[in-house]
Amino acid sequence: MRYILCALALTAATGCGTEPEAHAPPPGPARATLPSYHVVKITASLGGAQSRGMAINAGGFVAGWSDRADGARHAVTWRNGAIADLGTLGGPSSTLPWPGLNDAGTVVGISHTARPDPLHEDWSCDAGGFLPETTDLICRGFVSDESGMRELPTLGGNHGFAAAINNRGQIVGWAETPVHDPTCVDAQVLGFKAVLWEPKPGSKGRIKTRELRPYPGDSASAATAINNRGEAVGISGDCDQAVGRFSARRAVRWGRNHKPVLIPDLGGVTWHTPMDINDAGDVVGFSNPPGPGDPEGEFIAHAFLWRSGAPAARDLGTLDDDPVSEALAINSRGQIVGVSFGAAAGSRAFLWQDGVLSNLNDLADVVPDVLLSAQDINDAGEITGRVRDGVTGVIYAFVATPAR
């Protein structure tokens, strides 16, 4: 269970265990083929002790979240180091749980509303640790652009969740239906399905909502990423507690015909979760291999890469003796970023390139700071994520730019 909680915390908030010291670059010819990086720590915040860059677009525009001094968390953007608070849908907190940003600067994420939840569910927003407090308020997906933050509709239930947006303005996530699903556990009551929200042709600002069905025989689905060709990826399985685990019995892709097709996984039973898909159709994420604890839903996942059309997914491994890793983003050049964690060294950002998994701290001069996670990478190779200040312990967003 500890790794389950760590996994959700790494996606949503902070790492687990002791954070690492920076290491000397590894010797050998493989190191010479990898880029080196100049890292800029983004210190502009909303006054709390944590911020995180979750997405970086082609223009180097960063979106993410920042904690306030009062304990709330707000979705934010950074442009040229200046921070902009995106606000909320009326409740205390909002956030970007995934790399929800496109090249036009439109942001998607989740937010508390001011409306109480009549079923008192935990839902993905709170149960996953994406928002910092449990409020018993309805949580909805949002889209934010120059017109401000707007709420996205559900499939007839109370809660929603927006994860990603492409350059066509198509948004994916998941939302509750009005159906009481018997495969739900804990405080989850209503079933949920993956959703595609997209602009209505010829209707400025209006949104069309489409349900993306689970794989045949499953009751629940959730879409986590979408590329510019309109291909979405996500999970399919039981309702469970609406946070991965048995909801992620299968990794799936929805093509332009919106039918779910299986994506190869690493062979376990649970936690098969795509996190990103590039325009070539290559998918990265995390997946449990077979092992003790997996059938019961423990989190023992490794980062994976599935090349479009390949018969199997590739296990990308972990850093050093870490038991767990997650691939979080892939760009058009096939560069992959993510996080490795679970051992005494704590969480560390990684770059996978040309078959080599590297500690991002080894590719940049950041001592005494530590790059804790790499959340997104654009096609120019610029990376954003979270960095721990080695003097104050405050966690900031960062941008790592390849050296020219």
N, C-alpha and C positions, 0 to 999 in steps of 0.2 A: 504493500500500500504506500510506503514512503516514496517509491519511484513514481507512482501515479501522481501524488501531490507535487513532487518536484517537477514532473513534466508539465503540469498545468501552470505551476508557478513560473517556470522558465518561459513558457509561451506568453504568460500574462503579466508577471510582475518581477520577482527577483529569483536568484538561483538558490540552490540548497547546498549546505556544507560550507567548508572553508574555501574562500576564493583564492585563486592561484597567484603566485608570483610569476613575472614574465621570465621566459626561458631564453637562453642563447640560441641563435639560429642553428638548425641541424646541419652538419657537414654533408658533403657529397654532391654529385652532379645534379640530382633531382632538385635540390634547392636553387640551383642557378637558373632553372627554367621558369621559376615562379616569380611573379611581380613582387616588388616592394611597395610599401604604402606610406603616404603622409597622412597622419591622423589629426583631425581637428575635433576637439571636444566642444560640444555646443552647451555652453553654461547657462544660456537663457532658460529660465524655468518659471513655473507658477508658484514657487516658494516652498515646495516640499522637498523631500530628500531623494526623490527618484524621478527620472524622466527616461524615455526610451524612443529612439527612432525606429519606426516600424516599416517605413516605406520610403523609397527614393525614386523619383521619376527621371526621365531623360534629361530634364533641365537641372538636375541636382536639387530639386525642391524636396524637402523632407517632411513627412507627416508621422505623427506618433501620439504620445501622451505624456502628460506631466502631472505630478501630484501637487495639490495645493497644501498650504500650511494647515488648513482645517481638516485634512485627511481625505478630502474628496479628490477625484481624478478627472481631468478633462482631456478630451481629444484636442490636439494642437497641431500647428504647422510651424516650420522654421524656414525662413527665406533670408539668406545672407546673414544668418546668425540671430535674426530677430524672431521672436515668438509671437504667434497669434492664437488666442484661445477661441476654439470653435463653439464653446458653450455646451448645453445639454438640451434634451427634449422636455425639460421641466423638472427633472429629478436632480439628485446631487451629483451624479457622475456620468461620464461618457468616456469612450476609449476607442482606439483602433486595435482590434484583437488580431488582425492579419495585415499583410501589406496592402491596405485598401486605398490606393492612390493611382490615378492615371496621369498621362502626360499633359492633360488640360488642367490639372490641379484639382480635380474633383475628388473628394474624400468620402469613404464609406466606413461605417463602424457601428457601434452599439451604444445605447444610452438608456439610463433610467428615465422613465416618465414620472409625472406626479400622480399617476393613477394607481390605487392599491390593487394587488393581485387577489381576485376573489378565491382562487384555489390554493394560495400560499405555496406556490411551487418555488424551487430553487432556480430552475431553468439554467441554461448554459452560461448566461452572463455572470451569475453569482456562484453557481456550483463549480464553474471552471476557474474561478479566481480572477476573471478578467476585470471586474469592477471591485473596488477595495472594500466595500461594505455590503452586508446583506440587509436589504431595505424592505422586503415584501412589497416592492413596487414593480409594476409591469415594465419590462425591458423591451425595447424595439430597435430594429436596425434603422440607421439613418444614412442619408446622402447629404453632403455639404458642398456648396459651391459659392459663387459670388452672390447668390440669392439667399444664402444662409443655410441653416440645418433644417432638413425636412424628414418627417417620419415615413418609413416604408410600411406598406400594408402586410398583414399576415395572411394565412390561408384559412381564416375563420376562427382561430384560437386567440390567445392573449399575447403571447410573446413572439418576438422575432429576433433575427441575428443576421447582420450583413457582414460579409467577409472580404469580398474583392470586387474590383471594377476594372473593365478593360477600356481601351481607347475609343470604343464604339458606344460607351456609356452603359453597357450591360453590366448588371450587378448580380452577384450570386451570394447565397447564404442559406438559411433555413428558417422555418416558421412553423408555429403550432397550427394544427387543425382543431376542429371542435370535438374530435373523436377521443374518448377515453380509451387509451391503448393498454391492453392487459400486459404487454411486455415492458411497460414502464416500471421503475423501481424507485425506492427512496421517496423524495418529495415530488418527483415528476409524475404528472397525471395525464396530460394531453399528449397525443402523438404529434409528430412533426415530420415534415418533408423538406427536401431541398427545394430552393426557389430560384428562379431567374426573373429578375426585375429588369425591364428594358423600356427605353423611351417609346411612347406611342408615335408612329409616323405622322408628321404634320401637326403634332399637338405639343407645343412647347411646355415642358415641365411636367407633363402627365406621364404616368408610369403604368405599364402593362405587367401583370403578375402571372407567371407560369410555374406550375408545379413540375418538378423533376422527380420522376417516380423512383422508388427504391429498386434494387435488383429483385427479380421475381422470387417470391417467398419471404422477403423481408418486410418489416412493417415501417421502418424509418429510414430516412436519408438526409444528408446534409452536404451542400456544395461549398467547397472551400477556396476554389480558385477558378479563373477563367482567362483564356488567352485572347488575343485580338482576332482570332478566327471564330470565336464564339464557342470553343470547346471548353466544357467545364469538367472539373474533377471534384471528387469528394468521397463520402463514406456511405455505406449501406449496412443495415443490420437491425438489431432490436432497438426499441425506444430507450431501454436501460435508464440511466440517470441523465441523459441528454448531454453527456460529455464523453465522447470517444468510447473506449473500452468495448462493450458488446454492441454499441451503436456502430462500431467500425469493424465488423466481422469481415467486410469486403471493401477494398478500394475500387472505385468505379469512375468511368469517364462517360459523360453525356456529349455525344457529337451534335452536329447541327440538326439531326433528326430527333434529338432529345431522348433517345433510348439508352438505358444504362448498359455499359459493357464493362466486363471485369478487367482490372489492371492487375498484373502479377504482383504478388507480395513476397515477403521473406519466409512464409511457411507456417507462422503461428496461427493462433485462433483469433486474437484480438488486436486492437490498436493499429489497424492498417489504414493509415491516414495520409493522403496526398496533401501537400502544402502549397505547391505551385506547379504551373504548366507553362512552358514557353511556346512560341509560335510554331516551332517544329513539332510540337506535341510531346516533347520529353517531359516527364513528371518526376518530381522529387517529393520526399516526405519522410515519414518514419513508420516502422512496421515491426511487430514482434516476430522474431524467429522462434522456432520451437524451443521450449526450455521450461524449467521449473517455474511455476507461477503463471505462465501464459494462459493455460486454459481457464484459470480462475480470474483472469483479467488484470494480473499484475503488469506493471509497465516495465518491460525489459527491451524496449525498442532500439533498433539501429536506424540510422539514416539510410535511405535507399534512393537509387536512380533507376528509372525505367525509361529506356529509349523507345520512342514510338515504334510499335511493330515488333519489338524484341520478344522472344519467348519467355524471358525471365527478368526479374528485377535484380539489380546489383546491390549487394550489401556494401556500403561505403565505410563500414567499420567505425571505430571511435579513436580518440586521441589517447595515447599511452595506455594506462590500465583502466580507463573509464568503462563502465558497463553499458552506458546509454548514450545515444546521440540522436539528433534530429536535423534533417536537412530542411531548410525553411524557404529557400528561393533559388531559382535558376535563371540565368539570362540567355540571350540568343547565342552566345559564344560557348555555352555549356559550362560556364563557371557556376559553382554551387556554394552557397554559404549556409551556415547553421551553427549548432551548439553541441558540445560534448560535455558530459557531466557524470556525476554519481560517485566519484572517488575522492580522495583527500584533497586533490588539487582544486576542486570546485568546478564551476562552469567556465568554459573557455570558448570563444568564437573560433570557427574554423572556416577555411577555404578549401574546396576540392577542385582541382584543376589537372587535366591530363593524367588522370589516374592516381594523383598524389593528394592525400589528405594532410593539411598543414594547420598547425596552430597559428591563427592570424596574428597573435602576439609575436611570433617569430619572424613575421614579415614586416614589422613596423617598429620604430623606436618609440615606445610608449612608457617605459619604466619611469616612475613607479606605478603608473596607472595600469589597469588590466582590462582588456577587451573581453567582456563577459559573454556576449552573444552577437552574432551577425544575423540580422533579421531580413535584409533585402539587398539585392545587387542589381544595378541597372546595366544596360548594354555597353556603357563606357567602362564598366568594372568598378564603379563607385559603390561603396558599401555603407550601410547604416546599421545601427544597433545600439548596444548599451555598453558603457565603459565605467568602471569604478575608479574614482579619483584616489590615488595612492596615498594622499595626505589627509584628506577630509573624510573619505569613505562615502561621499555623496555619489550617486549614480546618475550619469548624464547620458544624453544621446551623443552619437559621434558620426562623423563622415570620414571614411578612409578612401583616399584618392590614389590610384596607381601612380608611381613615380614615372615621370616622362623621360 
